[in-house]
Amino acid sequence: MRLLGPVAIVLVGALAACGQQSGNDGGEAANGGGVVSQYASLGEEVYFKACARCHGNNREGDSQSPKLDATRIASLGEQPLQFVIAYGKGEMPGFGGLTPDQLTALINYLRGY
């Protein structure tokens, strides 16, 4: 199911608004003569670039951003979770510029897949 097709928010702007990892802009670390991704998966990369600033590196949340544990993620269901990520909720901005692959990868990462 594609929920984000018509959304025109640019991912780069959304990611810049929520901060990026220090170092190079691509989320990659130099390793000798090559470049190796510092992320294990696309979902993890999206999380650390778009979500971790508010929800924490370990998804622990804080006084303003909720903890993103398995119970919270499961309680939202597929479509509501996609909607919240794309359009935001309360203080959370929307990230509608995510591609369908990025959205699926992020949700899978949050669910622990």
Order of alpha helices (4+ residues) and beta strands (2+ residues): alpha-beta-beta-alpha-alpha-alpha-alpha-alpha
